[in-house]
Amino acid sequence: MEATERRRAAAEKVRVAEDAVEQLKAGFAGLGVTLPSLRVDPVSCAGNEPTPLVDLGRCNIDTALRLCEVLAEKESGHDG
């Protein structure tokens, strides 16, 4: 694989990760949850062959409890 193809493949991996982050943000927002640190981890995108990671980040206790609430609702079959 030549350098241009490697760069193109690397850029595509990062784009897929960015799309995943946007989908997660939208999905969480629809449930009333905001993860302020949700992002693509920039360090994982470094180098010639990046392996992007989605960083769900840190959240305060209110957000953690809201996530617990949403998960419990989904588990019980209620989409409250």
TATA-V364851 format. One record per residue. RES is the residue in three letters. SS is DSSP state (H for helix, E for strand, - for the rest). PHI is phi in degrees with one decimal (NA if undefined). OMEGA is omega in degrees with one decimal (999 if undefined). Layout:
BEGIN
res:RES ss:SS phi:PHI omega:OMEGA
res:RES ss:SS phi:PHI omega:OMEGA
END
This chain:
BEGIN
res:MET ss:- phi:NA omega:-178.5
res:GLU ss:- phi:-81.5 omega:-174.0
res:ALA ss:H phi:-57.4 omega:-179.6
res:THR ss:H phi:-63.5 omega:178.9
res:GLU ss:H phi:-65.5 omega:178.4
res:ARG ss:H phi:-64.0 omega:178.3
res:ARG ss:H phi:-64.1 omega:179.3
res:ARG ss:H phi:-64.7 omega:178.7
res:ALA ss:H phi:-64.4 omega:178.8
res:ALA ss:H phi:-63.9 omega:179.4
res:ALA ss:H phi:-62.8 omega:179.0
res:GLU ss:H phi:-65.9 omega:177.3
res:LYS ss:H phi:-60.8 omega:179.7
res:VAL ss:H phi:-66.0 omega:179.5
res:ARG ss:H phi:-61.8 omega:178.4
res:VAL ss:H phi:-62.1 omega:178.1
res:ALA ss:H phi:-63.2 omega:178.3
res:GLU ss:H phi:-63.4 omega:176.5
res:ASP ss:H phi:-62.4 omega:178.8
res:ALA ss:H phi:-61.6 omega:178.7
res:VAL ss:H phi:-61.0 omega:179.9
res:GLU ss:H phi:-64.2 omega:177.1
res:GLN ss:H phi:-64.7 omega:177.8
res:LEU ss:H phi:-63.2 omega:178.9
res:LYS ss:H phi:-58.4 omega:-179.6
res:ALA ss:H phi:-65.3 omega:179.7
res:GLY ss:H phi:-64.0 omega:177.8
res:PHE ss:H phi:-65.4 omega:180.0
res:ALA ss:H phi:-61.3 omega:177.6
res:GLY ss:H phi:-64.9 omega:178.4
res:LEU ss:- phi:-102.4 omega:-180.0
res:GLY ss:- phi:79.8 omega:-178.2
res:VAL ss:- phi:-120.5 omega:174.5
res:THR ss:- phi:-123.7 omega:174.2
res:LEU ss:- phi:-104.1 omega:-172.2
res:PRO ss:- phi:-64.8 omega:-178.4
res:SER ss:- phi:-98.5 omega:-178.4
res:LEU ss:- phi:-62.8 omega:-176.8
res:ARG ss:E phi:-168.0 omega:168.8
res:VAL ss:E phi:-83.1 omega:180.0
res:ASP ss:- phi:-68.2 omega:-175.7
res:PRO ss:- phi:-65.5 omega:-179.2
res:VAL ss:H phi:-65.3 omega:-179.3
res:SER ss:H phi:-71.0 omega:179.6
res:CYS ss:H phi:-96.7 omega:-177.9
res:ALA ss:- phi:-81.2 omega:175.7
res:GLY ss:- phi:92.2 omega:-176.8
res:ASN ss:- phi:-76.4 omega:-179.5
res:GLU ss:- phi:-129.8 omega:-175.8
res:PRO ss:- phi:-66.7 omega:172.4
res:THR ss:- phi:-125.1 omega:-174.0
res:PRO ss:- phi:-59.4 omega:174.3
res:LEU ss:- phi:-115.0 omega:173.6
res:VAL ss:E phi:-90.7 omega:179.9
res:ASP ss:E phi:-93.5 omega:178.4
res:LEU ss:- phi:-74.5 omega:169.6
res:GLY ss:- phi:75.3 omega:-178.6
res:ARG ss:- phi:-102.5 omega:176.8
res:CYS ss:- phi:-145.0 omega:178.2
res:ASN ss:- phi:-78.5 omega:-175.2
res:ILE ss:H phi:-64.2 omega:178.0
res:ASP ss:H phi:-62.0 omega:178.3
res:THR ss:H phi:-67.4 omega:177.9
res:ALA ss:H phi:-60.7 omega:178.9
res:LEU ss:H phi:-67.9 omega:177.0
res:ARG ss:H phi:-65.1 omega:176.0
res:LEU ss:H phi:-60.8 omega:177.3
res:CYS ss:H phi:-60.1 omega:179.8
res:GLU ss:H phi:-62.9 omega:-179.9
res:VAL ss:H phi:-63.4 omega:178.8
res:LEU ss:H phi:-63.3 omega:178.6
res:ALA ss:H phi:-64.2 omega:177.7
res:GLU ss:H phi:-62.1 omega:179.4
res:LYS ss:H phi:-64.9 omega:-179.1
res:GLU ss:H phi:-64.3 omega:-178.6
res:SER ss:H phi:-83.5 omega:178.9
res:GLY ss:- phi:88.9 omega:177.8
res:HIS ss:- phi:-100.0 omega:178.8
res:ASP ss:- phi:-106.2 omega:-176.5
res:GLY ss:- phi:-32.6 omega:999
END
